[in-house]
């Protein structure tokens, strides 16, 4: 199995979260509100915002946790 090339740039996690959230929002919108005009589009936008926001919050909390652990290790 080949390893990923470390020189390649990776997509930001917030962007990946937004894309996945938009796809999930579109799917849910089509299943639940398929007959309503523009409802799937609105749920896709909402899903993208939730996906990007959740990844941002997750990364922020992980960074804070790591910093506090590193500060505690220096004492």
C-alpha positions as CSV (number, residue, x, y, z in Angstrom):
1,X,0.0,0.0,0.0
2,X,1.4,3.4,-1.0
3,X,1.7,6.2,1.5
4,X,0.4,9.6,0.8
5,X,2.9,12.1,-0.5
6,X,3.8,14.5,2.4
7,X,4.4,17.3,-0.1
8,X,0.8,17.4,-1.3
9,X,-1.4,20.1,0.2
10,X,-4.4,18.8,2.0
11,X,-7.8,20.4,1.9
12,X,-8.7,22.3,5.1
13,X,-10.9,20.4,7.4
14,X,-13.5,23.1,7.5
15,X,-13.9,22.9,3.7
16,X,-14.3,19.1,3.9
17,X,-16.9,19.5,6.7
18,X,-18.8,22.1,4.6
19,X,-18.9,19.8,1.5
20,X,-20.1,16.8,3.5
21,X,-22.6,18.9,5.4
22,X,-24.0,20.3,2.1
23,X,-24.3,16.8,0.6
24,X,-26.1,15.6,3.7
25,X,-28.4,18.6,3.8
26,X,-29.3,18.2,0.2
27,X,-30.1,14.5,0.7
28,X,-32.2,15.2,3.7
29,X,-34.0,18.0,1.9
30,X,-34.8,15.9,-1.1
31,X,-36.1,13.1,1.0
32,X,-38.2,15.1,3.4
33,X,-39.1,18.2,1.5
34,X,-38.6,17.3,-2.1
35,X,-41.8,18.9,-3.3
36,X,-41.2,22.2,-1.7
37,X,-39.3,24.7,-4.0
38,X,-35.8,25.6,-2.9
39,X,-36.1,23.6,0.4
40,X,-33.2,21.2,-0.5
41,X,-31.1,24.2,-1.5
42,X,-31.8,25.9,1.9
43,X,-31.0,22.7,3.8
44,X,-27.8,22.3,1.8
45,X,-26.7,25.7,2.9
46,X,-27.6,25.0,6.5
47,X,-25.8,21.7,6.3
48,X,-22.7,23.4,4.9
49,X,-22.7,25.9,7.7
50,X,-23.1,23.3,10.4
51,X,-20.4,21.1,8.9
52,X,-17.9,23.9,8.6
53,X,-18.8,25.2,12.1
54,X,-18.5,21.9,13.8
55,X,-15.1,21.2,12.3
56,X,-13.9,24.7,13.4
57,X,-15.1,24.1,16.9
58,X,-13.6,20.6,17.0
59,X,-10.2,21.8,15.9
60,X,-10.3,24.7,18.4
61,X,-11.1,22.4,21.3
62,X,-8.4,20.0,20.3
63,X,-5.8,22.8,20.1
64,X,-6.8,24.1,23.5
65,X,-6.6,20.6,25.0
66,X,-3.2,20.0,23.6
67,X,-1.9,23.3,24.8
68,X,-3.1,22.8,28.3
69,X,-1.5,19.3,28.4
70,X,1.8,20.7,27.1
71,X,1.7,23.5,29.7
72,X,1.1,20.9,32.4
73,X,4.0,18.7,31.2
74,X,6.5,21.6,31.5
75,X,5.9,22.1,35.2
